[in-house]
Each structure stands twice: as structure tokens, then as C-alpha cells.
Amino acid sequence: MLLLIEAIYHHVTRIILVVSLAHLSQLGLHANQAAEKVEDSIMANLFLKQAKQYSQTRPGYPQQLFDFIVSKTPKHDLVWDVGTGSGQAATSLASVYKNVIGTDTSNKQLEFAPKLPNVRYECTSPNLPMSELEKKIGTESSVDLVTIAQALHWFNHEIFYDQVKWILKKPNGVVAAWCYTIPEIDDEFDPIFRKFYLESKPYWDLLRGIVDDQYKSIAFPFEPVDGCDHTGPFEFQSKKMMSLDEFFTYIRSWSAYQTAKEKGVELLNNGVMEEFRRAWKEDENGEKSVTYPVYLRIGKVGDFVK
């Protein structure tokens, strides 16, 4: 948390990009009052410039992922999608579940979320107290499924998991959290991109390592869902057709790219872009299939007693 608080003071642009992916109510509970005030101010304007770019270039999530989650959820009445961002996961969940509540600390991100009759979006405060959780999401044991897409690594797990265990129906309420790692294109492009990604490492937050580890090492104190003997990670794939120009836009949406810019470093310099163009082996407007490996942790709450 100290790293994040320092980042709030010294790397504001990076935090503006990164924290909107996560439900930072949990993070704020570790901050002192002064840091919380700074964080509150930043949270009010998350993704002011990057929200549209992010929503257009980040991958969606595969239907197989949602089919698997649905098959492990006994009831399909209510979902809490935490860190919903621009509503990518909420939109898919709404096709099966009766009601979905998507929460985010970013009003700007929520502006880009699709408006659906059975989805309600709520902008939550950075320090989400139980009273606000109950008012905006539901009462104890009222939610069938809690989902967290590409955000769990930012949370204060101890506090967040207590909230999840409180709000999920006992004993079979399900929590599902997933992340995607760096994309794959083809045998010629991938080695060049992996080298580029490794060179960008100094500009990523340390918590990015949890994603690179495919959520294997992340704390996840839940029971395996029915039919499984572990909580994952289970692997899926998300595919997206992209031009090279769109791929560059995706890179520019990285928090690491923003951090490097602050330090006067252009990760996508002319030499790098030319190397990418040669490896793309097509006009940059020609589209290629880009594959994002997706890793899911899933479990049920069991008979939780606080």
C-alpha cells in the first residue's frame, strides 16, 4: 500500500489510469487521512483522457469464461461486478443473470458502460463502508455471484474478502476473479513484443507481477466450486481483431506507458514502431487476430462465519 500511496503523490497520471481498473475502496482503508484526501480528489477524475481509448482497445472476455461461471452458480438472481469500468463483464453477465450491479470509483469510466435494463451502475466512494455496501449493493447473504475482471490484484484482499463473504449467499454463493496477460499474435511478432514488454517492466507497478503470474499466487480463501477440486487458475482465451495502429493504441493505454511518458521516455519510439511494422508483415491497417490468455480463479463462500 505504501507503494500505491507514494504513487498517488508522485505519479498522478499513472494512478489515474490504473486505479479505475480496481475497486479502490479496499485500498483506501490502509491510507492515512492526508493520502485519502489526495486519493479522493484523483478518484473523482479517473480516466479523464484515457477512458474512451481504454474501452475501445482492451479485449472483451470469451463466452466460454461466462458459460463456465454460470454453470457453477446455483442461482442467477443478482451479480455484483466489482471494478466494472466500462461494463465489459457486466454486459455479458446481464444476458444470464436477472440483475447486475456494476460498481466503480470512476464516473468517467461508467459513462462508457452500455445501458441495459437489468444493469445498474453505482459510483462508489474510495473508502466503501459497510453501510454504503448495504445501501448500494445489498444486504447480508443477498448476492449470488461476485465478479472481478482484471482488478483483484489492486485490492486489499483481507478487507475485500470479508465484504465478499458477508454479501454472498451461503453456502454456494460464488466469487470469480480473472485477469488477462500479454497478447499473442504469431511466431514472428511475439518474440519482438515480449522483448518490448520486458523492457517496459521498470515502468509497471510491482503488483503487475501478480497478473504475470496468472493469479497463481494471489490470496483466494474460498472453497472449490462443485465439480472442481481446486480454485484455479483455469485458462481461457479472448480473441480480438486489431490493426497495428489499434495495437499501438492498446499499448498507449498501459499504465506503464503513461509512467514512462512522465519520466520523459517514449516506449513507442520510431525504432520500436518500425520494428513492429516489419514483424506485422502487413500494411498497418491490415488486421490480425490477437489472442489474450485469460486466467480465472473461482470459488464458493461456504459456511462463512465472521
C-alpha positions, 0 to 999 in steps of 0.5 A: 500500500505504501507503494500505491500511496507514494504513487498517488503523490508522485505519479498522478497520471499513472494512478489515474489510469490504473486505479479505475481498473480496481475497486479502490475502496479496499485500498483506501482503508490502509491510507492515512487521512492526508493520502485519502484526501489526495486519493479522493480528489484523483478518484473523482477524475479517473480516466479523464483522457484515457477512458474512451481509448481504454474501452475501445482497445482492451479485449472483451472476455470469451463466452466460454469464461461466462458459460463456465461461471454460470454453470457453477452458480446455483442461482442467477438472481443478482451479480455484483461486478466489482471494478466494472469500468466500462461494463465489459463483464457486466454486459455479458453477465446481464444476458444470464443473470436477472440483475447486475450491479456494476460498481466503480470509483470512476464516473468517467469510466461508467459513462462508457458502460452500455445501458441495459435494463437489468444493469445498474451502475453505482459510483462508489466512494474510495473508502466503501463502508459497510453501510454504503455496501448495504445501501448500494449493493445489498444486504447480508447473504443477498448476492449470488455471484461476485465478479472481478475482471482484471482488478483483484490484484489492486485490492486489499484482499483481507478487507475485500474478502470479508465484504465478499463473504458477508454479501454472498449467499451461503453456502454456494454463493460464488466469487470469480476473479480473472485477469488477462496477460500479454497478447499473442499474435504469431511466431514472428511478432511475439518474440519482438513484443515480449522483448518490448514488454520486458523492457517496459517492466521498470515502468509497471507497478510491482503488483503487475507481477501478480497478473504475470503470474496468472493469479497463481499466487494471489490470496483466494480463501474460498472453497472449490466450486462443485465439480472442481477440486481446486480454485484455479487458475483455469485458462481461457482465451479472448480473441480480438481483431486489431490493426497495428495502429489499434495495437499501438493504441492498446499499448498507449493505454498501459499504465506503464506507458503513461509512467514512462511518458512522465519520466520523459521516455517514449516506449513507442519510439520510431525504432520500436514502431518500425520494428513492429511494422516489419514483424506485422508483415502487413500494411498497418491497417491490415488486421490480425487476430490477437489472442489474450490468455485469460486466467480465472480463479473461482470459488464458493463462500461456504459456511462463512462465519465472521 
